[in-house]
Every structure is written in structure tokens, then in C-alpha cells.
Amino acid sequence: MHQAFLAGLLLAGWVGAMPVLASAADAPVSVTVLVAYYSTTGHTEKMARGVVEGAKGLPGTVVVLKRVGDVVADDLFSADAVVVGSPVYWSNMAGDVKKFFDDWQVKFGVFPEFKMRNKVGAAFATGGQVSSGKELTMITILAAMLGNQMLVVSGGGAFGASATTEGESPGIDDKELASARDLGKRVAEVAWVVKRGAQK
């Protein structure tokens, strides 16, 4: 009788632990963040590297850094989050970045299945002047992501991270680089939350 009671307790403890073990096994082991950018002067690339640094600060986060023209379908579809950066050209994203978004359908075939649905998206921009159109550039990037039913987030600023690269603030200063890191960190944080929620 005593042995049967002990065996019952052991079995109950083992069975009771099963959900805990199962949920640990189901937890995501990594999150992948794709940081895609276009840069001619190096300013946007420097911001992109700041985003990478911020995202990598979260353990288990894998970050892929590529120029928009080098991104392939597997980069896009295997990512849990995509952060896109562009310099400002005539108050809008650069033509190469617009082509990148066009290629989501033309080359990668995201529609009609909405293959980017529920992935996390964010934007960053660089511009020569204070009022050169950085916010508008980020909004157009986010609009392209929203059209693909992505979950857009901000960080480093109201619409994303940005930097003024001429005038009294040439290049990328420490504060602007910190905003890029903040954006990367926030994107990674949200990507982890979304991935954990999707696996419940």
C-alpha cells in the first residue's frame, strides 16, 4: 500500500510537470531580424549597423544585414521582423528602396497569400536637412508594410529612427546612433512577443 502511494505521487509529479516541459520545448529558440537598407554616402548604412547592434542586444536574436538589392526571397520569408532604411530623395524613399518593395511581389510573390502577414516591420531614414522629409519617408516605408498586413512598430522616434546628416549636424552623431539602437531593440522585443504568442 505504502509503495503504491509513493508510486502514485511520483506519477502525479511527472504528469504535472509535463505541461511545463512541453511549454519550454515549444518556446522559440531564436528570432530573426532582417535589416535592409540603401546607402550611397554611408550615413544610412551606419544607422543600419546601429539597428543591428540594438537588435543583437536581446539574447537569441539573429540579425541579417543586407543592402536592399542583395535581399533574396529566403531572407524575407525566414525573417520574423524586417527593418528597412532609406536616405531621403525628394521627400520620399530612394528609388532602390521602392524597387525593393515592388520586388516583394514581382520577384518574391508575396501576394495573394500575404506571405509577410504578422511579421514585425519598422523603418529608419537619413536626410540632409532637418525638414527634408524623413518622417514622410518612414511613413511611406511603413505604409508598404501595412499593405502587406505586417505589424509595424516605432522606436527611436515617433515613426522610427532618423538622422540629419548636413548643416549643424554632419554625419551620424551619438544621439542619432542611439536612436537606431533603440529601434533595433524594440523591433527584437516585439518580434519575440509575437513569436511566443503565435506558438501558444
C-alpha positions as CSV (number, residue, x, y, z in Angstrom):
1,M,0.0,0.0,0.0
2,H,2.8,2.4,1.0
3,Q,4.8,1.6,-2.2
4,A,1.6,2.1,-4.3
5,F,1.1,5.5,-2.7
6,L,4.7,6.6,-3.4
7,A,4.4,5.4,-7.0
8,G,1.2,7.4,-7.3
9,L,2.9,10.6,-6.0
10,L,5.8,10.1,-8.4
11,L,3.5,9.6,-11.3
12,A,1.4,12.6,-10.4
13,G,4.5,14.7,-10.1
14,W,5.7,13.5,-13.5
15,V,2.4,14.1,-15.2
16,G,2.1,17.5,-13.5
17,A,5.5,18.5,-14.9
18,M,4.6,17.5,-18.4
19,P,2.9,20.8,-19.4
20,V,5.9,22.8,-18.1
21,L,8.3,20.7,-20.1
22,A,6.1,20.9,-23.2
23,S,5.8,24.7,-23.0
24,A,9.6,25.0,-22.6
25,A,10.1,22.8,-25.6
26,D,7.6,24.9,-27.6
27,A,9.3,28.2,-26.7
28,P,11.0,29.9,-29.7
29,V,14.8,29.4,-29.5
30,S,15.6,32.4,-31.8
31,V,14.1,35.3,-33.6
32,T,15.5,36.6,-37.0
33,V,15.5,40.2,-37.8
34,L,16.3,41.4,-41.4
35,V,17.8,44.9,-41.6
36,A,17.7,46.0,-45.3
37,Y,19.0,49.4,-46.4
38,Y,20.1,51.6,-49.3
39,S,23.1,53.9,-48.8
40,T,25.3,55.9,-51.1
41,T,27.2,58.2,-48.6
42,G,27.4,55.6,-45.8
43,H,25.1,57.5,-43.5
44,T,22.1,55.1,-43.8
45,E,24.5,52.2,-43.6
46,K,25.8,53.5,-40.3
47,M,22.3,53.8,-38.9
48,A,21.6,50.3,-40.2
49,R,24.5,49.0,-38.2
50,G,23.1,50.8,-35.1
51,V,19.8,49.0,-35.6
52,V,21.7,45.7,-35.9
53,E,23.5,46.4,-32.6
54,G,20.3,47.2,-30.8
55,A,18.5,44.0,-32.0
56,K,21.5,41.8,-31.1
57,G,21.3,43.0,-27.6
58,L,18.4,40.6,-27.0
59,P,19.8,37.0,-26.4
60,G,18.8,34.6,-29.1
61,T,18.2,37.3,-31.7
62,V,19.8,36.6,-35.1
63,V,20.2,39.7,-37.3
64,V,20.8,39.7,-41.0
65,L,22.2,42.9,-42.5
66,K,21.8,43.4,-46.3
67,R,21.5,46.1,-48.9
68,V,18.1,46.1,-50.4
69,G,19.4,44.9,-53.8
70,D,21.0,41.8,-52.2
71,V,17.9,40.6,-50.4
72,V,16.6,37.2,-51.7
73,A,13.2,35.6,-51.0
74,D,14.6,33.3,-48.3
75,D,15.9,36.4,-46.4
76,L,12.5,37.9,-46.5
77,F,10.3,34.9,-45.7
78,S,12.6,33.4,-43.0
79,A,12.7,36.7,-41.0
80,D,10.4,37.3,-38.1
81,A,10.9,41.1,-38.5
82,V,12.1,43.4,-41.3
83,V,13.6,46.8,-40.7
84,V,14.0,49.0,-43.8
85,G,16.2,52.1,-44.0
86,S,16.5,54.7,-46.7
87,P,18.0,58.1,-47.4
88,V,15.5,60.9,-48.3
89,Y,15.3,61.6,-52.0
90,W,12.9,64.4,-52.8
91,S,10.9,63.9,-49.6
92,N,10.5,60.2,-50.3
93,M,12.3,56.8,-50.1
94,A,15.1,56.2,-52.5
95,G,14.2,54.6,-55.9
96,D,16.1,51.4,-54.9
97,V,14.1,51.0,-51.8
98,K,10.8,51.5,-53.7
99,K,12.0,48.8,-56.2
100,F,12.8,46.6,-53.2
101,F,9.1,46.8,-52.1
102,D,7.9,46.3,-55.7
103,D,10.1,43.2,-55.9
104,W,8.2,41.7,-52.9
105,Q,5.5,40.9,-55.5
106,V,7.4,41.0,-58.8
107,K,10.3,38.7,-57.7
108,F,9.2,37.1,-54.4
109,G,5.4,36.7,-54.9
110,V,4.1,37.8,-51.5
111,F,0.5,38.2,-52.8
112,P,-2.2,36.9,-52.8
113,E,-1.1,34.7,-49.8
114,F,0.2,37.8,-47.9
115,K,3.4,35.9,-47.0
116,M,4.6,38.8,-44.9
117,R,1.4,38.8,-42.7
118,N,2.1,39.3,-39.0
119,K,5.8,39.8,-39.4
120,V,7.1,42.8,-37.5
121,G,8.1,45.8,-39.6
122,A,9.9,49.1,-38.9
123,A,11.7,52.0,-40.7
124,F,14.6,54.4,-40.4
125,A,15.7,57.3,-42.6
126,T,18.5,59.8,-43.1
127,G,18.2,63.2,-44.7
128,G,20.4,66.2,-45.2
129,Q,18.3,68.8,-43.6
130,V,16.0,69.0,-40.5
131,S,12.9,69.3,-42.6
132,S,14.0,67.2,-45.6
133,G,11.1,64.6,-45.4
134,K,12.5,62.0,-43.1
135,E,9.1,61.4,-41.4
136,L,7.4,61.1,-44.8
137,T,10.0,58.7,-46.0
138,M,9.5,56.5,-42.9
139,I,5.7,56.7,-43.3
140,T,5.9,55.5,-46.9
141,I,8.0,52.5,-45.8
142,L,5.6,51.7,-43.1
143,A,2.6,52.1,-45.5
144,A,4.2,49.5,-47.8
145,M,4.5,47.1,-44.8
146,L,0.9,47.8,-43.7
147,G,-0.3,46.9,-47.2
148,N,1.3,43.5,-46.6
149,Q,-0.5,43.1,-43.3
150,M,2.7,43.4,-41.3
151,L,2.7,44.6,-37.6
152,V,4.5,47.9,-37.7
153,V,6.3,49.4,-34.7
154,S,8.2,52.6,-34.0
155,G,11.3,53.1,-31.8
156,G,14.0,55.8,-31.6
157,G,11.3,58.3,-32.6
158,A,7.6,58.6,-33.4
159,F,7.9,56.8,-36.7
160,G,11.3,55.2,-36.4
161,A,14.9,56.3,-36.1
162,S,16.2,59.2,-38.2
163,A,19.3,61.3,-38.6
164,T,20.1,64.7,-40.1
165,T,23.4,64.5,-41.9
166,E,24.2,68.0,-43.0
167,G,24.3,71.6,-41.7
168,E,25.0,71.9,-38.0
169,S,24.8,68.1,-37.6
170,P,27.0,66.5,-40.2
171,G,27.2,62.7,-40.4
172,I,25.6,60.5,-37.7
173,D,26.0,61.7,-34.2
174,D,25.9,59.6,-31.0
175,K,22.3,60.6,-30.2
176,E,21.1,59.5,-33.7
177,L,23.0,56.3,-33.5
178,A,21.4,55.6,-30.1
179,S,18.0,56.1,-31.7
180,A,18.9,53.4,-34.2
181,R,19.9,51.1,-31.4
182,D,16.6,51.8,-29.6
183,L,14.7,50.9,-32.8
184,G,16.6,47.7,-33.2
185,K,16.0,46.7,-29.6
186,R,12.3,47.5,-29.8
187,V,11.8,45.5,-33.0
188,A,13.5,42.5,-31.5
189,E,11.4,42.8,-28.3
190,V,8.2,42.9,-30.2
191,A,9.3,40.1,-32.6
192,W,9.9,37.9,-29.5
193,V,6.5,38.7,-28.1
194,V,4.7,37.9,-31.4
195,K,6.6,34.7,-32.0
196,R,5.9,33.4,-28.5
197,G,2.2,34.3,-28.9
198,A,2.0,32.5,-32.2
199,Q,3.4,29.3,-30.7
200,K,0.9,29.1,-27.8
